């Protein structure tokens, strides 16, 4: 029994990689397939149209003779209180920044991709597409696995007018108008210091075989923030879904990548399709480590911000003053959060001011 279990997982991964590699060769013109990743067929995970990305910027809209490259901002979310209040704050700032951008802005529409399987009370407030979640138990408690499956459904079922997609997250606040940073067939992405393909080459070679090229072809990115061509994403998304599920079922990959597994899966899938990314460190900041907003476009408030009353960071220890999104997992933050004490970094002060402005102006906040 023990020996059988030991042999099963390497065999499963070997077969999955062989099937992915096979599809790279035979499916250069395959359409996007939406086959449900679950109970109906054990072969669903191998139906994977890995397609080479044709080089070039894609079609471009024209506005009074000036070429514009609009992108659509998409955010995946559950219907939890935690995700919902973040989405409401994000959409408030998306609208305000977009309105301030003026003619020639490349910021197009916005969609919250709600992977709860049913509408919620904010459908009229936030443009929303309702996606079905993975079958019960398939995410193995790692709810982020619903993200690539939700994108597959949205891309399949929605007529998206823009030629590019910005994949964002609920805990992003847009600070200033974002231009389309993608160009010449390349995506644009934020580099994460903890995504290290070279360090995990042995594991990643199960999904990105040597014949595909050096492991450094895998960019140190997640799926967000990323601006990518819509047609490219339609090809990447099913691969991203399948690689995510395969990695989660692989004990070695699951242990190596942990909570960033789905990020590695996107990076691998983008590389499998030949889609490289321009790495933009100025895409976003992450307080409290980044102390100034500067010329960045997004504030990503994923980390807790803890300070003493002298404005000294006490990370790892709950501060006398703190803001941590996880403190509001079951109820939204109140209006008029207490501002940080003197000495706290400008990035954190800006974050709290922006949340306070949003909550003050969003109707029925807290309901």
Phi, psi and omega in degrees: 000314180295319180295319178300317179294324180294322182280334188297310186294315176301322179295318180298314182294319179300315180295320180297316180294320178299319180292320178297315180297319178301316181292331175302321185283317192265349191244041184299336180238022183290143177283167174296125177254140185250011186321126187296127185279076183195235198278342189287330183206132180289347181266002184304323186293340182268353177278092195222095184285082177279115190234135177295137178280122174294133182289152179125164187278355182080178181290150182228139177284157177240135182232103183053042178085349180263130181287128174237148181235082184291143172237148180259128179272127181232134182230125175270146182202153169271181178264017178293155175304318183301308179291324187293314182294326177294318178297321180295318177295316181298315183293325175304311182286328174302310182298316183293316181292319179299317180296330182279347188288328178079185181301146179087356178298144179261005176279115181263228184280180183221139174220129166271120178266102187269107186264041176266345180088357181208152179295157174236187187283357184253016181299326180279339180275320184237126175304125191224138168248128181268118178253157177275141176285168172298157175304150183307129177090343184292331180281353178052036180083358180256084191299338182297340177299341176290341185298304181297324178295322178295320178295320177303313181295315182298314181294328181285321194257354187243140175271096183270121187284326184284157181270350181229158179235132166260114174272120183233186183223159182302327183268031171255135171242122180279125187267324182209164182305134181262125173278166175283104185276350177282147178197156174054040179079001179261144171281175174232131187212158175272131178276128178260131184294337183267002172264108190232081182303320181298320181297326184250032184303318182303316180289316185292336179294343173294332186248338178231084188295160186301327181294346177280346179123183181296150181296340177291352171294339177278115182287152180279066188227168164249201177269359186207135353281134178220133167252125185216152177300140181301315181296322177296317182294327177299331179276322182289321191303313179296324177296315178303315178299310184291320178293321177301313181294320180295318179297320181294330179278349181265109184303324181293314179292319181299318179291319183292319190261335175053230187288350178256018182304314182294332176292315176300321181298320178294315181301317178296315183295320177298318179293322179299330179269004180074019180263102175274166185230139170283125184270121183245102177293337181271010178296318183204166172242162180226091177297152004271359185292320174270121192266345179228147177287315178058228182263017183286162185259331188226140166259122178252108186263060181277334183262149174288148180243108183239130182220153168276179186284358174263005178083018180267132180294132179239045187302137184093350178225132180299126184274166174295327169241137180207150164226123177217122182304332182289347175288348184236049181278339182241352176210144181295156174296148180290161171294153175060057173303146177296130180290152180292159181289165178304143179100343179288147186300151182300327181296320181288319177301315180297317179303310183293320177300318183289322175295317180297319178297316181298311184293331178290334186252346178280123181297147175054040177297136180092353180271000000 
